Structures are given as C-alpha cells and as structure tokens.
Amino acid sequence: MNGTDSVLTKLQDWMLALLTPAGVWQLVIILISLLIANIVHQRWQTFITERLGDQERAGFKRFALRGTGRVVLPLVMTLLLLVSSGALVPLGYQTPLLDILIPLLLSLAAVRFIVYALRRAYTPSHGLRTMEGVISTLIWVAVALHILGWLPDIKNALDSVSISLGQVRISILSVINLGITVAIFIVAARWISKWIEHRAKKSEVLSATMQVGVVKFSKVLLYTAAILIALNSVGIDLTTLTVFGGALGVGLGFGLQRIASNFISGFILLFDHSIKPGDVISIGERFGWVVALHARYIVVRDRDGVETLIPNENLITSEVTNWSYTDRHVRVKIPIQISYNDDPEQAMDLMMEASNVSDRIIRDPAPQVRLISFGDNGIDLELRLWIDDPEMGVSNIRSDINLAIWKAFKEAGVTIPFPQRDVHLISSET
C-alpha cells in the first residue's frame, strides 16, 4: 500500500503543478520544443535523403546518418528542455514536468537507436521482433522506476542477493549487468563483422576463398574480443577463466572433438584454396557446385536443386573430385560404334557437325573425333569436346549430342550395329 500511495501522491503533485504559473510555462516550453524538434527532424531527414538516397546500404557513414535520423527528434527536444529547465530554476520555478519528460525522451532515443542497430545487425525474424520488444520493455520499466524513485532501492535489493566464489562476488545485479554488457558488445561485433563482410565482397584484390576466410576469421576474433572485453568491463578477473578454459579443453578432447575437427578443417579448406564457392565437386555419389562455406560444413547444390550439407572433416579425409580446381574446362567423351560396312571418315564428319548443336561447347580446345579401335561388332569412334560450365550438367550435353548424331546417321544411312555372334556347329561322326 505504501508504494501505491507514493505513486498516487506523485500523480497528485504533478496534476497540481499544471495549475501553477510554472506548470503553464512548462507546457508552453514543451509545445515549443516539440515544434522546433519536429522542424529539425524534417530538415535532417531531407538532408539524409539528399546525401544518401532512399536505399538502405551497408557502411559506417550510412549507419551513423540513418541512426541519427531516428533519434534527432527526441535528442533535440531533450536539449531544448534541459536549456529551459536551467533557465527556469534560477527564477524560482520548479520543473517537475520537465524532469519527468527528459528521461522519457532519452529512453525513446535509446529504444529507437537500439532497434535500428539490431535490425541492421540481424536478419528480420520473429525472434528479432521478440528481442526488440523485451529490450524496449526493460528500458521503459527502468525509466518508470527511476521517475518513481524506486530504482536505487531495487538495485540495492538485487545486489544484496549474492554468492562468493573465492574472491569473486556474484550478485543478481552483477549478472544482469554482465548480460547487458555482453549483449551490447555482441551486437557491436555482429555489425562490424557484417561491415567487414560487405567490404570483403566488394574487394577486387581478395579471391572468393580469401573473402570467406577473412569474414570467418573476423567473426571469431570479434566475438571472442567482445566477450572478453565485456567480462573485463564488469570487473571479472579474466585469470579466473583459466579453470573454465581447462574444462573446455577436456570437453573438446572427449565430447566435442568432431565439432572442433570440422571447425579447424573449415579453416584449412579456406586457406589452402582446395575448395571455394562456385567450384563443381564430386564426393561419393554426390555431384554439385559449392554454394557456401561455413565454419562446420559446406553447402553443395545439385542439378535437382537439392542442397547437401557436407561436414568439413569429410572433405579433408575423403577423396574429392574438384571439376574446376585449376580451371573450369571439362572434357566430355561420347563413344559411338558404326558398322564395318560404313565409311568411318563420313561418320567422323557427321559427328563433328553434331558438336555444333549446343552453344555450351567451347571451340578452344576444339572438338575432335577419334577412331579408337576395331571392336567385335563394329568400329569404335569417340567424339571429344570441352565445356566450361560443368555446374550446368554433363548428361544434358551427352543427350543433345547423341540425338544429333542419331539424326545425322539416319539421314546418311550410317548404321549402328547390333551385337553379333558367330555360331559354328561341329558335327561328330558316331
């Protein structure tokens, strides 16, 4: 009841303050400040649009300007109210309304900027919207407790519930501070890593593999640094983490060795350039092109549109055929057999003409036809041609060429022999 009475008393005092000359002046100041802040906001938005355009793009300059566009109204209004409050107090006027509105405006600016930073750092999703709601609620609750004067008592109560681990004292308040600090540094590390990724993809010096390597290494480094800095900023001695590091090492040795192996294998693949995004590979019965490289696995898409996640360790320990390791040229062989009654030179010319059926067949190296051998049933010929886009498939090229050869042979009267067997009957005298 005491808390409720205190709130009612504060509300009554605020209502009575509106009826005084000081209250009227405060209302006038608030309206004028809102009008000026809105004008500044509109002018600043126009400046940002003229400077950057309407599109949202990556970059620190754009991030900073877009961020200021979301907080300029509450910040300008806060500044005007602070100046007005500083002018009224020496005149003997009390400013309870301004004292309430200033922290509310600062909270609004903080919520707007945090939401904007989260949306720039993470992909929009239901989880992100939930996170934004939780953060906004916590900020508004903290401001309400500050206005009511309850915040110091609640902080003391949270700090009084604690345990001691050696020389380290852990309270509920310190855990909350740690969580907030870690979250801030993680979001900052996430945004910086996205900026590095954007710059790496635009680089003309780094290869595709090095771009992925730089991005992954920067993420690991930034997240590790963010956690360590956050722990140190809340007063946790980092030397106390040696026990945890030893336990983590034991865990990696027994239960997480496969995860660690895949993680390390991923960095090996990045730095030895054996597999990179866009390569066409075959591993086991799986054929496709590499879509993305991740810390634990790679993504391979086949011709059916199915994406397979292959652990990095498998690529290190298994035999992998990389169709585009040094270059993207792949030779396709199409064997054909003709009858001994047909002219092989005519058939070879027809096969060479059939190689023009597809634009995917390159002319350097040029297609060639070879007489391979004299088989049991006919003459063995082979058309050899080259393509430079193996990710588009090989079977479709064979199908198109075989169909063109079949039509050309049928028009020219060249025959493809059936299997032949000579049977000799030996009679024996009885």
C-alpha positions as semicolon CSV with decimal commas, in nm:
position;residue;x (nm);y (nm);z (nm)
1;M;0,000;0,000;0,000
2;N;0,289;0,237;0,071
3;G;0,411;0,200;-0,288
4;T;0,061;0,267;-0,425
5;D;0,015;0,569;-0,200
6;S;0,351;0,703;-0,315
7;V;0,251;0,675;-0,680
8;L;-0,084;0,840;-0,617
9;T;0,086;1,118;-0,427
10;K;0,328;1,182;-0,712
11;L;0,045;1,186;-0,965
12;Q;-0,148;1,432;-0,749
13;D;0,156;1,658;-0,718
14;W;0,207;1,653;-1,095
15;M;-0,159;1,739;-1,161
16;L;-0,146;2,028;-0,916
17;A;0,177;2,152;-1,077
18;L;-0,012;2,200;-1,404
19;L;-0,236;2,461;-1,238
20;T;0,052;2,682;-1,128
21;P;0,223;2,950;-1,342
22;A;0,532;2,729;-1,353
23;G;0,318;2,444;-1,491
24;V;0,177;2,667;-1,764
25;W;0,527;2,779;-1,859
26;Q;0,640;2,418;-1,872
27;L;0,352;2,321;-2,102
28;V;0,433;2,612;-2,333
29;I;0,802;2,517;-2,332
30;I;0,714;2,153;-2,411
31;L;0,494;2,252;-2,709
32;I;0,751;2,495;-2,847
33;S;1,031;2,240;-2,801
34;L;0,823;1,974;-2,979
35;L;0,758;2,211;-3,270
36;I;1,125;2,308;-3,305
37;A;1,242;1,947;-3,270
38;N;0,995;1,835;-3,538
39;I;1,121;2,105;-3,778
40;V;1,483;2,000;-3,715
41;H;1,381;1,637;-3,764
42;Q;1,220;1,709;-4,102
43;R;1,519;1,913;-4,220
44;W;1,762;1,644;-4,108
45;Q;1,562;1,370;-4,285
46;T;1,569;1,575;-4,604
47;F;1,946;1,619;-4,570
48;I;1,997;1,242;-4,520
49;T;1,781;1,159;-4,822
50;E;1,971;1,405;-5,041
51;R;2,305;1,275;-4,915
52;L;2,240;0,900;-4,917
53;G;1,924;0,838;-5,118
54;D;1,632;0,619;-5,021
55;Q;1,814;0,284;-5,038
56;E;1,948;0,116;-4,725
57;R;2,308;0,011;-4,786
58;A;2,597;-0,105;-4,574
59;G;2,867;0,130;-4,449
60;F;2,955;0,310;-4,128
61;K;2,868;0,655;-4,268
62;R;2,523;0,539;-4,374
63;F;2,469;0,358;-4,046
64;A;2,562;0,669;-3,846
65;L;2,349;0,908;-4,051
66;R;2,047;0,678;-4,061
67;G;2,085;0,624;-3,688
68;T;2,088;0,997;-3,613
69;G;1,775;1,034;-3,826
70;R;1,589;0,811;-3,582
71;V;1,699;0,989;-3,264
72;V;1,730;1,353;-3,369
73;L;1,375;1,447;-3,262
74;P;1,392;1,318;-2,901
75;L;1,751;1,438;-2,857
76;V;1,684;1,789;-2,987
77;M;1,374;1,813;-2,771
78;T;1,571;1,689;-2,469
79;L;1,839;1,953;-2,529
80;L;1,577;2,229;-2,550
81;L;1,407;2,111;-2,231
82;L;1,740;2,098;-2,047
83;V;1,818;2,455;-2,150
84;S;1,467;2,570;-2,050
85;S;1,489;2,391;-1,718
86;G;1,824;2,557;-1,650
87;A;1,665;2,894;-1,721
88;L;1,354;2,842;-1,503
89;V;1,524;2,708;-1,189
90;P;1,723;3,030;-1,115
91;L;1,393;3,220;-1,142
92;G;1,248;3,016;-0,858
93;Y;1,025;2,790;-1,069
94;Q;1,005;2,416;-1,005
95;T;1,012;2,196;-1,318
96;P;0,859;1,857;-1,228
97;L;0,707;1,806;-1,575
98;L;1,038;1,870;-1,747
99;D;1,215;1,642;-1,502
100;I;0,975;1,363;-1,599
101;L;0,980;1,423;-1,975
102;I;1,358;1,441;-2,012
103;P;1,429;1,078;-1,908
104;L;1,131;0,963;-2,117
105;L;1,274;1,132;-2,426
106;L;1,619;0,986;-2,361
107;S;1,459;0,644;-2,326
108;L;1,275;0,691;-2,655
109;A;1,602;0,780;-2,827
110;A;1,772;0,476;-2,676
111;V;1,492;0,240;-2,784
112;R;1,488;0,379;-3,137
113;F;1,863;0,350;-3,179
114;I;1,885;0,002;-3,029
115;V;1,604;-0,127;-3,252
116;Y;1,772;0,027;-3,557
117;A;2,109;-0,124;-3,465
118;L;1,953;-0,469;-3,413
119;R;1,775;-0,458;-3,749
120;R;2,099;-0,360;-3,922
121;A;2,295;-0,634;-3,749
122;Y;2,046;-0,923;-3,776
123;T;1,807;-1,052;-4,039
124;P;1,444;-0,959;-3,962
125;S;1,267;-1,251;-3,795
126;H;1,015;-1,333;-3,522
127;G;1,299;-1,379;-3,273
128;L;1,437;-1,035;-3,355
129;R;1,097;-0,872;-3,301
130;T;1,068;-1,052;-2,968
131;M;1,414;-0,929;-2,869
132;E;1,320;-0,572;-2,962
133;G;1,003;-0,594;-2,751
134;V;1,192;-0,730;-2,450
135;I;1,461;-0,462;-2,470
136;S;1,207;-0,182;-2,513
137;T;1,004;-0,309;-2,217
138;L;1,310;-0,329;-1,992
139;I;1,414;0,027;-2,081
140;W;1,069;0,170;-2,016
141;V;1,040;-0,019;-1,686
142;A;1,378;0,113;-1,574
143;V;1,271;0,469;-1,661
144;A;0,943;0,429;-1,476
145;L;1,125;0,304;-1,167
146;H;1,367;0,599;-1,193
147;I;1,082;0,851;-1,215
148;L;0,905;0,696;-0,917
149;G;1,229;0,692;-0,719
150;W;1,228;0,315;-0,672
151;L;1,529;0,232;-0,888
152;P;1,802;0,275;-0,619
153;D;1,613;0,052;-0,372
154;I;1,562;-0,220;-0,633
155;K;1,929;-0,206;-0,733
156;N;2,033;-0,243;-0,369
157;A;1,796;-0,537;-0,326
158;L;1,933;-0,713;-0,635
159;D;2,289;-0,650;-0,525
160;S;2,224;-0,787;-0,175
161;V;2,140;-1,136;-0,310
162;S;2,484;-1,275;-0,391
163;I;2,724;-1,566;-0,359
164;S;3,102;-1,568;-0,333
165;L;3,328;-1,793;-0,539
166;G;3,674;-1,743;-0,398
167;Q;3,748;-1,373;-0,434
168;V;3,467;-1,316;-0,683
169;R;3,132;-1,190;-0,557
170;I;2,839;-1,269;-0,788
171;S;2,504;-1,099;-0,730
172;I;2,184;-1,080;-0,930
173;L;2,268;-0,722;-1,021
174;S;2,616;-0,816;-1,147
175;V;2,467;-1,096;-1,361
176;I;2,217;-0,851;-1,513
177;N;2,496;-0,600;-1,580
178;L;2,705;-0,874;-1,737
179;G;2,419;-0,985;-1,963
180;I;2,350;-0,630;-2,079
181;T;2,718;-0,558;-2,141
182;V;2,776;-0,883;-2,331
183;A;2,467;-0,821;-2,544
184;I;2,587;-0,470;-2,635
185;F;2,934;-0,590;-2,734
186;I;2,795;-0,889;-2,926
187;V;2,564;-0,666;-3,130
188;A;2,854;-0,430;-3,198
189;A;3,074;-0,723;-3,305
190;R;2,794;-0,853;-3,527
191;W;2,755;-0,519;-3,700
192;I;3,132;-0,478;-3,750
193;S;3,157;-0,831;-3,893
194;K;2,876;-0,755;-4,140
195;W;3,057;-0,438;-4,243
196;I;3,380;-0,635;-4,295
197;E;3,187;-0,894;-4,499
198;H;3,039;-0,619;-4,716
199;R;3,381;-0,463;-4,776
200;A;3,542;-0,801;-4,848
201;K;3,281;-0,890;-5,111
202;K;3,343;-0,558;-5,286
203;S;3,720;-0,609;-5,284
204;E;3,879;-0,681;-5,621
205;V;4,203;-0,799;-5,462
206;L;4,071;-1,083;-5,243
207;S;3,969;-1,408;-5,409
208;A;3,636;-1,573;-5,325
209;T;3,809;-1,812;-5,084
210;M;4,003;-1,534;-4,911
211;Q;3,684;-1,330;-4,876
212;V;3,518;-1,616;-4,689
213;G;3,832;-1,668;-4,480
214;V;3,857;-1,302;-4,382
215;V;3,489;-1,290;-4,285
216;K;3,502;-1,607;-4,072
217;F;3,828;-1,513;-3,902
218;S;3,699;-1,164;-3,824
219;K;3,377;-1,308;-3,675
220;V;3,567;-1,541;-3,442
221;L;3,808;-1,265;-3,341
222;L;3,536;-1,003;-3,287
223;Y;3,304;-1,229;-3,087
224;T;3,590;-1,351;-2,868
225;A;3,712;-0,996;-2,810
226;A;3,356;-0,878;-2,737
227;I;3,302;-1,140;-2,469
228;L;3,642;-1,082;-2,306
229;I;3,601;-0,703;-2,306
230;A;3,251;-0,734;-2,164
231;L;3,371;-0,962;-1,884
232;N;3,655;-0,727;-1,802
233;S;3,429;-0,419;-1,810
234;V;3,205;-0,558;-1,535
235;G;3,502;-0,631;-1,311
236;I;3,551;-1,006;-1,370
237;D;3,916;-1,107;-1,345
238;L;4,000;-1,292;-1,665
239;T;4,259;-1,504;-1,486
240;T;3,970;-1,681;-1,313
241;L;3,870;-1,821;-1,652
242;T;4,176;-2,050;-1,664
243;V;3,982;-2,322;-1,485
244;F;3,699;-2,287;-1,733
245;G;3,949;-2,297;-2,020
246;G;4,095;-2,621;-1,886
247;A;3,748;-2,774;-1,855
248;L;3,668;-2,662;-2,209
249;G;3,986;-2,827;-2,335
250;V;3,890;-3,154;-2,169
251;G;3,543;-3,125;-2,320
252;L;3,691;-3,075;-2,665
253;G;3,912;-3,376;-2,612
254;F;3,627;-3,610;-2,520
255;G;3,292;-3,490;-2,644
256;L;3,349;-3,208;-2,891
257;Q;3,639;-3,340;-3,098
258;R;3,425;-3,382;-3,409
259;I;3,297;-3,026;-3,383
260;A;3,649;-2,894;-3,331
261;S;3,773;-3,108;-3,620
262;N;3,508;-2,969;-3,855
263;F;3,583;-2,616;-3,740
264;I;3,958;-2,649;-3,797
265;S;3,901;-2,833;-4,126
266;G;3,692;-2,538;-4,241
267;F;3,983;-2,300;-4,193
268;I;4,217;-2,545;-4,370
269;L;3,984;-2,550;-4,671
270;L;3,976;-2,171;-4,674
271;F;4,349;-2,117;-4,662
272;D;4,466;-2,399;-4,893
273;H;4,221;-2,291;-5,169
274;S;4,130;-2,652;-5,243
275;I;3,754;-2,578;-5,244
276;K;3,592;-2,240;-5,292
277;P;3,242;-2,109;-5,362
278;G;3,138;-2,187;-5,719
279;D;3,355;-2,500;-5,755
280;V;3,193;-2,809;-5,904
281;I;3,283;-3,113;-5,694
282;S;3,201;-3,481;-5,661
283;I;3,226;-3,657;-5,325
284;G;3,096;-4,009;-5,305
285;E;2,777;-4,023;-5,509
286;R;2,708;-3,654;-5,461
287;F;2,772;-3,415;-5,752
288;G;2,708;-3,040;-5,746
289;W;2,859;-2,698;-5,705
290;V;2,965;-2,530;-5,381
291;V;2,717;-2,263;-5,276
292;A;2,869;-2,152;-4,944
293;L;3,144;-2,234;-4,696
294;H;3,058;-2,232;-4,326
295;A;3,255;-2,295;-4,010
296;R;3,125;-2,653;-3,971
297;Y;3,012;-2,756;-4,321
298;I;2,988;-2,660;-4,686
299;V;2,667;-2,634;-4,887
300;V;2,659;-2,826;-5,219
301;R;2,366;-2,781;-5,458
302;D;2,299;-3,046;-5,721
303;R;2,113;-3,025;-6,052
304;D;1,787;-3,119;-5,880
305;G;1,807;-2,809;-5,662
306;V;1,879;-3,017;-5,350
307;E;2,132;-2,867;-5,110
308;T;2,351;-3,107;-4,915
309;L;2,543;-3,004;-4,602
310;I;2,878;-3,185;-4,606
311;P;3,093;-3,166;-4,289
312;N;3,432;-3,005;-4,349
313;E;3,610;-3,305;-4,199
314;N;3,480;-3,528;-4,481
315;L;3,639;-3,301;-4,740
316;I;3,976;-3,327;-4,568
317;T;3,979;-3,703;-4,505
318;S;3,792;-3,825;-4,816
319;E;3,872;-3,820;-5,186
320;V;3,705;-3,525;-5,354
321;T;3,689;-3,459;-5,728
322;N;3,705;-3,088;-5,799
323;W;3,597;-3,033;-6,158
324;S;3,706;-2,670;-6,151
325;Y;4,014;-2,675;-5,928
326;T;4,267;-2,515;-6,166
327;D;4,027;-2,421;-6,447
328;R;3,663;-2,478;-6,537
329;H;3,727;-2,667;-6,862
330;V;3,586;-3,021;-6,853
331;R;3,617;-3,273;-7,137
332;V;3,315;-3,481;-7,234
333;K;3,362;-3,808;-7,424
334;I;3,083;-3,956;-7,639
335;P;3,159;-4,307;-7,770
336;I;2,982;-4,429;-8,089
337;Q;3,012;-4,758;-8,279
338;I;2,940;-4,794;-8,653
339;S;2,913;-5,096;-8,879
340;Y;3,210;-5,229;-9,074
341;N;3,004;-5,172;-9,391
342;D;3,003;-4,791;-9,336
343;D;3,269;-4,529;-9,411
344;P;3,432;-4,423;-9,084
345;E;3,552;-4,089;-9,228
346;Q;3,194;-3,999;-9,324
347;A;3,074;-4,094;-8,978
348;M;3,350;-3,887;-8,817
349;D;3,249;-3,581;-9,024
350;L;2,886;-3,624;-8,918
351;M;2,990;-3,649;-8,553
352;M;3,195;-3,331;-8,587
353;E;2,894;-3,147;-8,731
354;A;2,682;-3,271;-8,441
355;S;2,915;-3,093;-8,198
356;N;2,765;-2,761;-8,314
357;V;2,425;-2,844;-8,166
358;S;2,496;-2,671;-7,829
359;D;2,634;-2,326;-7,751
360;R;2,788;-2,462;-7,431
361;I;3,058;-2,644;-7,631
362;I;3,367;-2,425;-7,650
363;R;3,590;-2,403;-7,959
364;D;3,922;-2,372;-7,782
365;P;4,016;-2,653;-7,737
366;A;3,821;-2,758;-8,046
367;P;3,607;-3,075;-8,060
368;Q;3,779;-3,381;-8,208
369;V;3,672;-3,724;-8,329
370;R;3,900;-4,027;-8,290
371;L;3,887;-4,380;-8,424
372;I;3,951;-4,574;-8,108
373;S;3,954;-4,940;-8,207
374;F;3,804;-5,216;-8,419
375;G;3,557;-5,390;-8,194
376;D;3,385;-5,725;-8,214
377;N;3,066;-5,573;-8,356
378;G;3,187;-5,260;-8,535
379;I;3,428;-4,967;-8,549
380;D;3,461;-4,772;-8,223
381;L;3,462;-4,391;-8,265
382;E;3,469;-4,123;-7,994
383;L;3,371;-3,756;-8,003
384;R;3,569;-3,546;-7,755
385;L;3,455;-3,194;-7,670
386;W;3,505;-2,935;-7,396
387;I;3,271;-2,727;-7,180
388;D;3,349;-2,456;-6,924
389;D;3,031;-2,465;-6,718
390;P;3,019;-2,808;-6,550
391;E;2,770;-2,681;-6,293
392;M;2,511;-2,677;-6,573
393;G;2,542;-3,054;-6,605
394;V;2,715;-3,303;-6,833
395;S;2,441;-3,556;-6,907
396;N;2,232;-3,298;-7,093
397;I;2,524;-3,228;-7,329
398;R;2,564;-3,601;-7,398
399;S;2,190;-3,630;-7,461
400;D;2,184;-3,342;-7,713
401;I;2,492;-3,469;-7,899
402;N;2,370;-3,830;-7,911
403;L;2,035;-3,719;-8,051
404;A;2,204;-3,504;-8,318
405;I;2,435;-3,794;-8,416
406;W;2,141;-4,031;-8,438
407;K;1,954;-3,798;-8,675
408;A;2,265;-3,738;-8,890
409;F;2,344;-4,112;-8,915
410;K;1,984;-4,191;-9,006
411;E;1,979;-3,935;-9,291
412;A;2,320;-4,050;-9,424
413;G;2,245;-4,422;-9,392
414;V;2,519;-4,488;-9,136
415;T;2,422;-4,780;-8,915
416;I;2,493;-4,859;-8,555
417;P;2,548;-5,236;-8,534
418;F;2,379;-5,481;-8,306
419;P;2,593;-5,725;-8,108
420;Q;2,696;-6,009;-8,342
421;R;2,786;-6,365;-8,260
422;D;2,906;-6,633;-8,496
423;V;2,793;-6,981;-8,405
424;H;2,980;-7,276;-8,556
425;L;2,813;-7,615;-8,547
426;I;3,057;-7,903;-8,536
427;S;2,919;-8,240;-8,626
428;S;3,084;-8,551;-8,494
429;E;3,075;-8,893;-8,658
430;T;2,944;-9,168;-8,446
